[in-house]
Amino acid sequence: MATSSPPATAAPISLPRSSSPQVAGSPELLGNLPLPSGFLRSIPTMDIYQENAYHFPYRDQDPEARLAWPTYIHKDPAFKSYGLPGGRDASFRGQKVAEYMAGHRMDTASQQNGQIDPANRERVIEYVKKYLPGLEPTPYAETTCIFSATPTEDFIMDEADGITILSPCSGHGAKFGPLLGELAADLATGARETPRAFPPGIPRQGHGLEDRAESPFGESLVQHPARPAHDDGHRAHGRHR
C-alpha cells in the first residue's frame, strides 16, 4: 500500500482486495459439512457478487472537515450507492464510494479475480460529480470485495450438531458489526441460543434487523411461527427453542 499521495491525474492505487473464499452459501462448501439434510434445505441460495469500491479525495483536507463526512446510503431508482469515510487502507484522506450490488455475479467467492470493472468506475465517477461536490471526482485508490445476500436480504445465524453457520451480511450487516460479532461468538461457544430473528426457514416480518420489532437480547415483540421439524428428525437449529 502506498504511503505517499499520488497526483490527481495518477492511476488509482489498487488496494489489497478483501476476499473470503469460504463464504457460506456456497452449495459445495455446505454440502461437504456433516450437517443434517433438513438443515441444508433450510439454507437459502445466496447471491454472491464481486463489488467495486473507490476512494475519492476530500476537496477540503482540513482534519475537522474530514471528520464531518457521514456514512450514507442513497437508494436512487437509477443508481443505488453507499459511502463511508475511508480508513487506514486508503490513508484516511477520502470517502469510499460504491454502487450497491453492481458487481459481477459469481457462483462462489473463490471466483473473485480482484479486477475493477472500468464501466462501473465511470458510473461511480459520474455519480460523485452529480451528488458529492465535496469530493474530487478522480479516485486515488480502488479495490474489490465480496457481497453475499439472501433472497430477502435477511441475516442467517444458526447452529446444528456443533457447526455454526453465519451470513450476517446481505449488504447491510456492517452497521451491526459489533452486535453481530457478539451474538456469533456466543452462539458458537454455546453461551447463547440462536436469536429468533436469524434462523433460516422462519417466515419474516420484514427485511433487515432494523425492521423487526425484536431484540436479539430479550423477548420478541413479534411472535414468529414455530419452526417445523424437518423430515430427517432434526430441527434446523440445535439450541433455538
Disulfide bonds with the S-S distance in Angstrom:
none
